[in-house]
Amino acid sequence: MRYYVVDAFAEKVFQGNPAGVCVLEEKLDSGTMQRIAAENNLSETAFVFRKSEGQYDLKWFTPKAEINLCGHATLGTAYVVKNFVDAGIKDMYFDTLSGILEVHSEGDLFTLNFPSIMPERIEVPAGLEEALGAEPLEVYLARDLMVLLKDEEEVAELAPDFGRIEALKDGLGLIVTARGCEADFVSRCFFPKLGVNEDPVTGSAHSNLIPYWAEKLGKNEMKAVQLSERRGTLYCEQLGERVNMSGKGVLYMQGEIYID
């Protein structure tokens, strides 16, 4: 099968978050997709199947498990579809575990329309402060834990204990965030339960971050930066029950995967 790696939410190669994208000629069973994702060993591998022009089935797998929502691998998939599957297409609809996700392409910018998921505020879970090595100001929970920290510097310099994060009972992943300096807000994301200690740029996390910061800042259009080593920039918009997040993709490699 055709295989691509796209750096998503990136201006140039080696930035953003690398996503593997497998273009399926026929549907695969989940076990085979999981083994491919483990072999690729990227934070996510996407599997896209073309139903008709503009309509696609899309699944995402980490090295350890299938997940229900992934932003950077959706952007990477849209890049591959536009450039190698349905050349020049602008509007793409992906049937996923999170429903139909729409991606619009304009030039080299891809805009993902995702659900807006406002997390619920909770008490600080036992062991969280020790796992972070920092004091949480506020803690929220949806699929992932989301923690407000003091400022951008604290987010950037955070050196968490991944073993302690993995042992936390709440949340699939852990998002930390704070007000930004040059951006409206910044974040970092940790998913050791899925075999990904730190995810470079996490679109799904922004389904929580965008409504949270829109309410906190009193604005619906925002710029966000994820402060991983690779860094990534997202242009965000709160749209009520949906959010838009926009970014660019850069092709790193293409090739073939051979399976029995």
C-alpha positions in Angstrom: 0.0 0.0 0.0 1.1 3.6 -0.6 2.6 5.2 2.5 3.4 8.8 3.3 4.8 10.7 6.2 3.6 14.3 6.5 4.8 16.9 9.1 1.6 18.5 10.2 1.1 22.0 11.6 4.5 22.7 10.2 6.1 25.4 8.0 9.0 23.2 6.9 10.2 19.6 7.4 11.3 18.5 10.9 8.7 20.8 12.5 5.2 20.1 13.6 4.0 16.5 14.2 4.9 13.7 11.8 1.9 11.5 10.8 2.0 8.3 8.9 -0.7 8.0 6.2 -1.6 4.7 4.6 -3.8 4.9 1.5 -5.9 1.7 1.4 -7.1 0.1 -1.8 -9.3 -2.2 0.2 -10.3 -2.1 3.9 -8.0 -3.7 6.5 -8.9 -5.4 9.8 -8.0 -3.6 13.0 -5.3 -6.1 14.0 -3.3 -5.5 10.8 -3.7 -1.7 11.1 -2.5 -1.9 14.7 0.6 -3.9 13.7 1.4 -1.4 11.0 1.1 1.5 13.4 3.4 -0.3 15.9 5.9 -1.0 13.1 5.8 2.7 12.0 6.2 3.8 15.6 4.9 7.3 15.0 2.5 8.9 17.5 -0.3 8.2 15.0 -0.7 6.3 11.7 -3.8 7.2 9.7 -5.6 4.7 7.4 -7.7 6.4 4.7 -10.0 4.6 2.3 -11.6 6.5 -0.6 -15.3 5.9 -1.0 -15.9 8.6 -3.6 -14.4 11.9 -4.5 -14.5 14.0 -1.3 -15.8 11.1 0.9 -13.3 8.9 2.9 -13.2 6.5 5.8 -10.5 7.4 8.2 -9.0 5.6 11.2 -6.1 6.5 13.6 -3.8 4.2 15.5 -1.0 4.9 18.0 1.7 2.3 18.4 -0.5 0.8 21.2 -4.2 1.5 20.4 -6.8 2.9 18.1 -8.0 6.4 19.1 -11.2 8.3 18.5 -9.8 11.7 17.5 -6.5 12.9 16.0 -5.9 16.3 14.5 -2.4 16.2 13.1 -3.0 12.8 11.4 -6.2 14.2 9.9 -4.3 17.2 8.5 -1.6 14.8 7.2 -4.3 12.7 5.5 -5.9 15.7 3.9 -2.5 16.7 2.6 -2.0 13.3 1.0 -5.6 13.2 -0.4 -5.2 16.6 -2.0 -1.8 15.9 -3.5 -1.9 12.2 -4.3 -5.4 10.8 -4.3 -7.9 13.4 -5.5 -5.5 16.1 -6.9 -6.4 19.7 -6.1 -9.5 18.8 -4.0 -10.6 21.6 -1.6 -13.4 20.0 0.5 -12.9 16.6 2.1 -15.2 14.7 4.5 -13.8 12.0 6.7 -16.0 9.3 8.3 -14.4 8.6 11.7 -15.1 7.4 15.2 -15.8 11.0 16.1 -18.4 11.4 13.3 -17.9 13.2 10.0 -14.9 15.6 10.1 -14.7 18.2 7.4 -11.3 19.6 6.1 -11.1 22.6 3.8 -8.0 23.3 1.8 -7.1 26.8 0.5 -3.6 27.1 -1.0 -1.2 25.4 1.4 -3.5 25.9 4.5 -5.7 23.1 5.8 -8.7 23.9 8.1 -10.0 21.1 10.3 -13.6 21.4 11.6 -13.7 19.4 14.9 -16.1 19.0 17.8 -15.8 21.7 20.5 -15.4 19.8 23.8 -15.4 22.0 26.9 -13.8 19.9 29.7 -15.3 19.7 33.1 -13.4 21.3 36.1 -12.4 18.7 38.7 -10.4 18.6 41.9 -6.7 18.1 41.6 -6.2 14.3 41.2 -3.9 12.5 43.6 -0.4 12.3 42.3 -0.8 15.0 39.6 1.4 17.6 41.1 4.2 15.0 41.7 3.8 13.8 38.1 4.1 17.3 36.7 6.7 18.8 39.1 4.6 21.9 39.0 1.5 23.3 40.8 -1.7 23.0 38.9 -3.8 26.2 39.1 -6.9 24.6 37.6 -7.6 21.0 36.4 -10.2 19.8 33.9 -11.2 16.5 32.4 -12.7 15.3 29.1 -11.0 12.4 27.3 -7.7 13.9 28.6 -6.7 15.8 31.7 -6.2 19.5 31.1 -4.1 21.5 33.5 -3.7 25.3 33.7 -0.2 26.4 34.7 1.2 29.7 35.8 2.7 31.0 32.6 4.3 30.1 29.2 7.8 29.7 30.8 6.5 27.1 33.2 4.9 25.2 30.3 8.1 25.4 28.3 10.4 24.3 31.1 8.2 21.5 32.4 10.0 18.1 32.9 7.3 15.7 33.9 7.6 12.2 35.3 6.1 10.0 32.5 5.9 7.0 34.7 3.8 9.0 37.2 1.6 10.4 34.4 1.0 6.9 33.1 -0.1 5.8 36.6 -2.7 8.6 36.9 -6.3 7.1 37.0 -7.9 10.1 35.2 -7.5 10.9 31.6 -6.1 9.1 28.5 -3.6 11.9 28.0 -2.4 15.0 29.9 -2.6 18.5 28.4 -0.8 21.5 30.1 -1.6 25.0 29.0 -1.1 28.7 29.9 -1.5 32.1 28.4 1.0 32.8 25.7 3.4 35.7 25.0 3.4 36.0 21.2 0.5 33.5 20.9 -2.9 33.7 22.7 -2.2 30.4 24.5 0.4 27.7 24.6 0.3 24.0 25.4 2.2 20.7 25.7 0.7 17.2 25.6 1.8 13.9 27.1 0.4 10.4 26.2 2.6 7.8 27.9 -0.5 5.5 28.3 -0.5 5.3 24.5 3.3 4.8 24.1 3.8 8.5 23.3 5.6 10.4 26.1 5.2 13.8 24.4 3.2 14.5 21.3 4.7 17.3 19.3 1.5 18.9 18.1 -2.0 17.6 19.1 -5.0 18.7 17.2 -7.5 16.7 19.4 -6.3 18.6 22.5 -7.4 21.8 20.8 -11.0 20.6 20.8 -10.7 21.2 24.6 -8.2 24.1 24.5 -10.1 26.3 22.0 -13.4 26.6 23.9 -11.6 26.9 27.2 -9.4 29.8 26.0 -12.2 31.4 24.0 -14.2 31.7 27.2 -11.3 32.8 29.3 -10.0 35.4 26.8 -13.3 36.6 25.5 -12.4 36.0 21.9 -13.2 33.5 19.3 -10.2 33.7 16.9 -6.8 32.8 18.4 -3.3 31.8 17.6 -1.9 28.8 19.5 1.6 27.4 19.8 2.4 23.9 21.1 5.8 24.2 22.8 7.3 20.8 22.1 10.8 20.5 20.8 9.5 20.5 17.2 6.9 23.2 17.9 3.7 23.7 16.0 1.4 26.6 15.2 -2.4 26.4 15.0 -4.8 29.1 13.9 -8.0 28.5 16.0 -11.6 29.6 15.9 -14.4 28.8 18.3 -17.7 28.2 16.5 -20.2 27.1 19.2 -20.5 23.4 19.0 -17.5 23.1 16.6 -14.0 24.5 16.3 -11.8 25.2 13.4 -8.0 24.7 13.6 -5.8 25.5 10.6 -2.2 24.7 9.7 0.1 23.6 7.0 1.6 20.2 6.0 5.0 19.3 4.6 5.8 16.0 2.9 8.7 14.2 4.5 8.6 10.8 2.7 6.6 8.5 0.5 7.0 4.8 -0.2 5.3 1.4 -0.1 4.3 -0.9 2.7 4.4 -4.6 2.0 2.3 -7.0 4.0 1.2 -10.6 3.4 
